[in-house]
């Protein structure tokens, strides 16, 4: 399915949080883990020597490669556990050559970096219905026998979205349909950044050095986010029950 | 890992659609949701229905999307178990159960070559409970076990 959109909902602190409405598959389908891995490692082979030489002109290609490595891990954590570490290595080199800047805002600074998806405890899923037409024959949903992701006379079949219905429900989950939903902008209140002496005043430049500081080794929880999320839910429920009425 | 089976009451909206349609020799599918998009009534079905429809056409099995009056079909998406099959109206014979098993087997074979771990499958089917009410029978478990369960039904012709 190829559709794009975002919605805003408040997070646990009440601040608005942007959520991806529907996966926007770059190829009309979600690339499988092995394809992402292959693409990421091929890119890494080309980029790594240049970054190591301090060549910052490959920054964009390096960030795209970083996304592939992270997505491959998110798509199949056990098979791609080595990519967790490789992504941090690449992130560290990007950080050292091109630097990673927080986007300053009035109240919060934000950062869109795929590396943080590696550490996120849950993603989200949104129930939604869309109307579509087939890119091959123009028929409505389920009205033809073309399969999205297949090629017909050299043309890739995709479902082109013509209308998006209201959001049914939003679920926090460690087992989302779409790996893209693991990616969320990271936000830090200006106040916190000042307290931590990262900036002196709002608008100051702030760089992210996570990849240089993180060990880059996946924990058992990183490899099994479903169990971690179930534990988080149980702990949350237990705390609720302990709370006096 | 045992298969987990549940019986879930059918929503009034879906009960109305189901009661208007009797199970046929082919595959009949209920929508996951009915909503309005750009002023049109749209019934959402899971994307897998497209591939199942193609497989059914190849096997000469009729597929019917059960739509409320005036609705057009759309694509429904949400998270859940690894693979959630469309909501079938009672599969009345072994051929249809076999077809779904073939679809899952194909999906699993393709998946197995490219991933580790084990996908969970949720099969859902509207059946008549002993008291005559229609309920959704949900069966969830590892892909090979769901496939085997469907194969048993194919062999038994039910």
Interface residues (C-beta under 8 A of the other chain):
Chain A: X1 X22 X32 X33 X34 X35 X75 X76 X78 X79 X124 X125 X126 X127 X128 X129 X130 X131 X132 X140 X141 X142 X143 X145 X147 X148 X159 X163 X164 X165 X166 X168 X169 X171 X173 X175 X176 X177
Chain B: X32 X33 X35 X36 X37 X38 X40 X42 X43 X44 X45 X47 X49 X50 X51 X53 X54 X57 X65 X72 X73 X74 X75 X76 X77 X78 X79 X80 X81 X82 X114 X115 X116 X117
